[in-house]
Amino acid sequence: MKNLLTLILPVLLSQNIFAQYFTKITEGDIVNTLSDSRSCNWVDFNNDGWQDVQITNGKYPLEDNLLYINNGDGTFETITDGAIVSDFVPSDGATWADHDNDGDIDCFVVNWYGIDNLFYDNNGDETFTQITIGDFLWKTMDILKHQAGVIIIMIVMLIFM
């Protein structure tokens, strides 16, 4: 029994030491902007050591995505200008990576309803340039046409088999 207490007691005492605590934020655009949000990305896009927030919005067009800079004091600055927050298309999600190895992470946004996906190159100065050419920016309608063709071929095969 004493050995069991010796094992359990440190675990019970350490729970308060290593526990994570959260503070509810009730002020600022980041919690008071109404939107039909689809995904949230915590990413340090400006390389200042603080996790910034990007929120993709959909399912209806004309609802822009949101981008907030973490001020490091529990508040966030809203980015209101630039291509990355004014695309006017319904987005479903996004992912971030440094595609060109320049030290700045870039953003790829996936959209709804056959609307082309969007790619934003990080300029390194808290602005982004929308990239509109490249094989990775596939056209959703082309894929849907291909899938429809495959389905038609499968139906024909079933009929004649």
Buried (B, 14 or more C-beta within 10 A) or exposed (E): EEEEEEEEEEEEEEEEEEEEEEEEEEEBEBEEEEEEBBBEBEBBBBEEEBEBBBBBBBEEEEBBBBBBBBEEEEBBBEBEEBBBBEBEBBBBBBEBEEBEEEEBBBBBBBBBEEBEBBBBBBEEEBBBBBBEEEEEEEEBEEEEEEEEEEEEEEEEEEEEE
